[in-house]
Amino acid sequence: MNITKIELNNAQISGNADGTGIAIGIAPGYEYSDGKRTDKITHMKLEVVFPDNGYEKINVKIKDLKLTLTVEQLEQHGGKKKLVSSVM
């Protein structure tokens, strides 16, 4: 079995029907070449925790660099922000 081919729906990941999680961190994701990190940002990494699923934590790679959530927004909300997404 190839673990990268598993597909879960929002309710399975979050533990609730709405697919709600809390963003607790965001960082740039970099391209790698020959096993070494380059300076090119290719995605954003979003750290999300799910209170309804035993506080399970996952990292989500988001390829859209126009992410609407910023580090500043997380800081304004005390380091966490509630998320509802159909593609979490």
DRENMIGU-415793 format. One record per residue: x, y, z of N, C-alpha, C in turn. Coordinates in Angstrom, 1 decimal, padded with zeros to 4 digits. Atoms other than C-alpha are relative to their C-alpha. Last residue first. Example, Ala and Ser with C-alpha at 12.3 -4.5 7.8 and 13.67 -1.06 7.14 Angstrom:
! DRENMIGU-415793
<<-000.9,-001.1,000.0>,<013.7,-001.1,007.1>,<-000.8,001.1,000.8>> <<000.9,-001.2,000.0>,<012.3,-004.5,007.8>,<000.9,001.2,000.0>> 
***
This chain:
! DRENMIGU-415793
<<-001.0,-000.1,-001.1>,<-008.2,020.9,004.5>,<000.9,-001.2,000.0>> <<-001.2,000.6,000.6>,<-009.9,021.1,001.1>,<001.1,000.0,001.1>> <<000.4,001.2,000.8>,<-013.5,021.9,002.1>,<001.2,-000.8,-000.5>> <<-000.5,000.1,001.4>,<-012.2,024.3,004.8>,<-000.6,-001.3,-000.7>> <<001.0,000.9,000.6>,<-013.3,025.6,008.1>,<000.4,000.0,-001.4>> <<000.1,000.2,001.4>,<-010.4,027.1,010.1>,<-001.2,-000.9,-000.3>> <<000.9,001.0,000.4>,<-010.3,028.6,013.6>,<-000.1,-000.1,-001.5>> <<001.1,-000.5,000.8>,<-007.2,030.7,014.3>,<-000.9,-001.1,-000.5>> <<000.9,001.0,000.6>,<-004.5,030.2,016.8>,<-001.1,000.7,-000.7>> <<-000.7,001.1,000.5>,<-001.5,032.2,018.1>,<-000.8,-001.2,-000.5>> <<-000.6,000.7,-001.1>,<-003.4,034.7,020.3>,<000.7,-001.3,-000.5>> <<001.0,000.9,-000.6>,<-005.7,035.8,017.5>,<000.6,-000.9,001.1>> <<001.1,-000.8,-000.4>,<-003.6,038.8,016.4>,<-001.1,-000.8,000.8>> <<-000.5,-000.8,-001.2>,<-000.5,036.6,016.3>,<-001.2,000.8,000.6>> <<-000.1,000.9,-001.1>,<-002.3,034.2,013.9>,<000.4,000.7,001.3>> <<001.4,000.4,-000.4>,<-003.3,037.1,011.7>,<000.0,-001.0,001.2>> <<000.6,-001.2,-000.8>,<000.3,038.4,011.7>,<-001.4,-000.3,000.5>> <<-000.6,000.1,-001.4>,<001.6,034.9,010.7>,<-000.6,001.2,000.8>> <<-001.4,-000.4,-000.2>,<-000.7,035.1,007.7>,<000.4,-000.2,001.4>> <<-000.4,-000.1,-001.4>,<-003.9,033.4,006.5>,<001.5,000.3,000.1>> <<000.6,-001.1,-000.7>,<-005.2,034.2,003.1>,<000.3,000.1,001.5>> <<000.7,000.5,-001.2>,<-002.7,032.0,001.3>,<-000.6,001.2,000.7>> <<000.9,-001.2,-000.4>,<-001.7,033.6,-002.0>,<-000.9,-000.4,001.2>> <<-000.8,-000.9,-000.8>,<001.2,031.0,-002.3>,<-000.8,001.3,000.4>> <<000.5,-001.4,000.4>,<-001.3,028.4,-003.4>,<000.7,001.0,000.9>> <<-000.8,-000.5,001.2>,<000.7,025.2,-003.0>,<-000.4,001.4,-000.4>> <<000.9,-000.8,000.9>,<-000.5,024.5,000.5>,<000.8,000.6,-001.1>> <<-000.8,-000.7,001.0>,<001.2,021.7,002.5>,<-000.9,000.7,-001.0>> <<000.7,000.0,001.4>,<-000.8,020.8,005.5>,<000.9,000.8,-000.9>> <<-000.6,-001.1,000.8>,<000.9,019.8,008.8>,<-000.6,-000.1,-001.4>> <<-000.5,000.3,001.3>,<-001.2,017.7,011.1>,<000.7,001.2,-000.6>> <<-000.6,-001.1,000.7>,<-002.1,017.7,014.8>,<000.6,-000.5,-001.3>> <<-000.9,000.5,001.0>,<-004.5,015.4,016.6>,<000.5,001.2,-000.8>> <<-001.1,-001.0,000.2>,<-006.1,017.3,019.5>,<001.1,-000.5,-000.9>> <<-001.0,000.3,-001.0>,<-008.2,014.2,020.3>,<001.2,000.9,-000.1>> <<-000.6,001.3,000.4>,<-010.2,014.5,017.1>,<001.2,-000.2,001.0>> <<001.0,001.1,000.0>,<-012.7,017.2,018.2>,<000.6,-001.3,-000.4>> <<000.5,000.3,-001.4>,<-009.8,019.5,019.2>,<-001.0,-001.1,000.0>> <<001.4,000.3,000.1>,<-008.2,019.3,015.7>,<-000.5,-000.4,001.4>> <<000.4,000.9,-001.1>,<-004.8,021.0,015.4>,<-001.5,-000.2,000.0>> <<001.4,-000.1,-000.4>,<-003.4,022.6,012.2>,<-000.3,-001.1,001.1>> <<000.2,000.9,-001.1>,<000.1,023.5,011.2>,<-001.4,000.1,000.6>> <<000.9,-000.4,-001.0>,<000.2,025.2,007.8>,<-000.2,-001.1,001.0>> <<000.3,001.1,-000.9>,<003.2,024.9,005.5>,<-000.9,000.5,001.2>> <<000.1,-000.4,-001.4>,<003.3,027.3,002.6>,<-000.4,-001.3,000.8>> <<001.2,000.3,-000.6>,<004.5,026.3,-000.9>,<000.0,000.6,001.4>> <<000.9,000.6,001.0>,<007.2,026.8,-003.5>,<-001.4,-000.3,000.6>> <<001.2,000.4,-000.7>,<009.6,029.2,-001.7>,<-001.0,-000.5,-001.0>> <<001.2,-000.2,000.7>,<012.9,029.4,-003.6>,<-001.2,-000.6,000.8>> <<000.7,-001.1,-000.5>,<015.9,029.8,-001.4>,<-001.4,000.2,-000.6>> <<-000.3,-001.2,000.8>,<017.1,026.3,-002.1>,<-000.7,001.2,000.7>> <<001.0,-001.0,000.1>,<017.2,023.4,000.4>,<000.5,001.2,-000.8>> <<-000.3,-001.2,-000.7>,<019.6,020.6,-000.3>,<-001.1,001.1,-000.2>> <<000.0,000.2,-001.4>,<018.9,017.0,-001.3>,<000.3,001.2,000.9>> <<-001.1,000.9,-000.4>,<020.0,017.5,-004.8>,<000.1,-000.2,001.5>> <<-000.8,000.4,001.2>,<017.6,020.4,-005.2>,<001.2,-000.8,000.4>> <<-001.2,000.7,-000.3>,<014.9,021.2,-002.6>,<000.6,-000.5,-001.3>> <<-000.4,000.9,001.0>,<012.2,023.8,-002.9>,<001.3,-000.7,000.3>> <<-001.0,-000.3,001.0>,<011.1,025.6,000.2>,<000.2,-001.2,-001.0>> <<-000.6,001.2,000.4>,<008.1,025.7,002.4>,<000.9,000.2,-001.2>> <<-000.2,000.3,001.5>,<007.2,028.9,004.1>,<000.6,-001.4,-000.2>> <<-001.4,-000.3,000.4>,<005.8,028.8,007.6>,<000.2,-000.3,-001.5>> <<-000.1,-000.1,001.5>,<002.4,028.9,009.3>,<001.5,000.3,-000.3>> <<-001.3,-000.4,000.6>,<001.4,027.8,012.8>,<000.0,000.1,-001.5>> <<-000.9,-000.5,-001.1>,<-001.5,027.2,015.1>,<001.4,000.4,-000.5>> <<-001.3,-000.2,000.5>,<-004.4,026.8,012.7>,<000.9,000.6,001.1>> <<-000.6,-001.3,-000.5>,<-007.4,025.5,014.5>,<001.4,000.0,-000.6>> <<-001.2,000.2,-000.7>,<-009.6,022.8,012.8>,<000.5,001.4,000.5>> <<-000.6,-001.1,-000.7>,<-013.1,022.5,011.6>,<001.2,-000.3,000.7>> <<-001.4,-000.1,000.4>,<-014.2,020.0,009.0>,<000.8,001.1,000.6>> <<-000.4,-001.3,000.7>,<-017.8,020.9,009.5>,<001.4,000.0,-000.5>> <<000.6,000.0,001.3>,<-018.9,017.3,010.4>,<000.4,001.2,-000.8>> <<001.3,-000.7,-000.1>,<-016.5,017.0,013.3>,<-000.5,000.1,-001.5>> <<000.8,000.5,-001.0>,<-013.5,014.7,014.0>,<-001.4,000.7,000.2>> <<000.3,-001.0,-001.1>,<-011.2,016.9,012.0>,<-000.7,-000.6,001.2>> <<-001.2,-000.7,-000.5>,<-009.5,014.3,009.7>,<-000.3,000.8,001.2>> <<-001.0,001.0,-000.5>,<-012.4,011.9,009.3>,<001.2,000.7,000.5>> <<000.5,000.5,-001.3>,<-014.9,014.8,009.0>,<000.9,-001.0,000.6>> <<-000.2,-000.9,-001.1>,<-012.8,016.5,006.3>,<-000.5,-000.5,001.4>> <<000.8,-001.2,000.1>,<-012.6,013.5,004.1>,<000.2,000.9,001.2>> <<000.9,-000.1,-001.1>,<-009.6,011.1,003.9>,<-000.9,001.3,-000.2>> <<000.8,-001.2,000.1>,<-007.7,010.0,000.8>,<-001.0,000.0,001.2>> <<001.2,000.1,-000.9>,<-004.8,007.6,001.1>,<-000.8,001.3,-000.1>> <<001.2,000.0,000.8>,<-002.5,007.7,-002.0>,<-001.3,-000.1,000.9>> <<000.3,-001.3,000.5>,<000.6,008.9,-000.1>,<-001.3,000.0,-000.9>> <<000.6,-000.9,-001.0>,<000.6,005.8,002.1>,<-000.4,001.3,-000.6>> <<-000.7,-001.3,000.1>,<001.2,003.5,-000.9>,<-000.7,001.0,000.9>> <<000.9,-001.2,000.0>,<000.0,000.0,000.0>,<000.9,001.2,000.0>> 
***
